Amino acid sequence: MLLDQSSPILRDILKRERIYRRLLVGADAFTATVAVLVAIDRVGAYNVRLFDLLLVVPAMVLIAKLGGLYDGDELVLDRSTLKELPRLLGVASFVSLAVWIARGYLVHGNTTGVHLPMLWALLGGGLLVTRSLARRIARHASPIERVMLVGRSSVFERLAGKLDGYSGVLLVGRADPDLASDYNALHRLVEEHQVHRLIVDTDAAGSAVTLDIVQAANASGLHVSLLPTTLGAVGSSVVFDDIGGVVLMGVPRFGLSRSSSALKRSFDLLGAGFGALLFAPLIAVIAVAIKLDTPGPVLFRQTRMGRDENPFEMLKFRSMVDGADRLKDSLRDHNEAGDGLFKIDEDPRITRVGKFIRRTGLDELPQLFNVIAGSMSLVGPRPLVIDEDSRVTGFDRRRLALTPGITGRWQTMGSARVPLSEMVKIDYLYITNWSPWTDIRIIADTLVYLGRGRGQ
């Protein structure tokens, strides 16, 4: 399945890689320059020699290169800067420490201890912002990535729904797994649809055919992504173990260890406490607005199923008319969520103030006090009302091994449109793949999602 080196397919692939790599290098160089000048030269009032600054910038780019921060975009479809956050902070730490150790050669005068954390914060925050901007520009400047699935039609339909929300990616067709062994036919499909990446349904293609496709695609310059449905059951936190050339996958146990639970709880208390203080004036304003808008209590209290099947009372700002639950049965025909959940986009029970606070997610602010009390977490499984929870059976009930969250991956996917059967799997994978960085990323994704006015 070799492609001619002058093929427009390869030109598009190489152009995309070149645009992403150059923009990311430029973003990193710009961030390093600004961070050093601001933290040490401007704020510190120490003169940074131009020649030494020209040494710091290439060093920053070299460290990022060694960390694989310029080579990962060609391997993935979801080119999210937030996924790189741990490595970006690592680069910021390394560069900051190196600059601090070499400060006697880089600056005139004696720097103080305050400039090291300032430099680290500017580097870490700057990398996150400038790299996000660089990738956004690259998506618009690059040819759209055309993707073909080698696999089953059922997988194609599921993948099409998932890729629908990704800009810069287009799923153009499907090749039957049986066709994969006929490389002339596969080559014709690649040429016909101008395919840049093959996604191989490994369960359907089999290991031998998958290996052949990978080798042929690599020889052609095409990108390949493997879709092992096994990972859909165990998550992405598997550890690959090479035993004399035989590759095994170590699957992490379900649930959090004591130390992880303590770390997550500490993160919750710190985040919820800070959030409650920061948003205290806004909470007061919303409470007054709700009281003036419609009669009824400011807070809406509802029993939800909590950790270890212990029900708790979840707090929200009231966004509907008082007694809205009594009107629920009369609106069942308009339910858009299905599969045991109840959601209506244009719910007639929602008040004027309620429309705004629901769209922006501000109705969830009182749940910060649920977090402080320990009945909720900042991030976790979706807290279900009792009748919805009763529809979750069998091993899926293990989602209750973790404290329910104000937000979760289900929130950024549009909680009203995620069926219950898929939601419990999302919760399961969240628990099996938990890390502090996962929570930070989900919180950041939620803020972006709500900032677009897509809160539910």
Secondary structure, 3 states (H helix, E strand, C coil): CCCCCCCHHHHHHHHHHHHHHHHHHHHHHHHHHHHHHHHHHHCCCCEECHHHHHHHHHHHHHHHHHCCCCCCHHHCCCCCCHHHHHHHHHHHHHHHHHHHHCHHHHEECCCCCCHHHHHHHHHHHHHHHHHHHHHHHHHHHCCCEEEEEECCHHHHHHHHHHHCCCCCEEEEEEECHHHHHCHHHHHHHHHHHCCCEEEEEHHHHCHHHHHHHHHHHHHHCCEEEEECCCHHHHCCCCEEEEECCEEEEECCCCCCCHHHHHHHHHHHHHHHHHHHHHCHHHHHHHHHHHHHHCCCCCEEEEEEECHHHCEEEEEEECCECCCHHHHCHHHHHHCCCECCECCCCCCCCECHHHHHHHHHCHHHCCHHHHHHHCCCEEECCCCCEHHHHCCCCHHHHHHHHCCCEEECHHHHCCHHHCCHHHHHHHHHHHHHCCCHHHHHHHHHHHHHHHHCCCCC
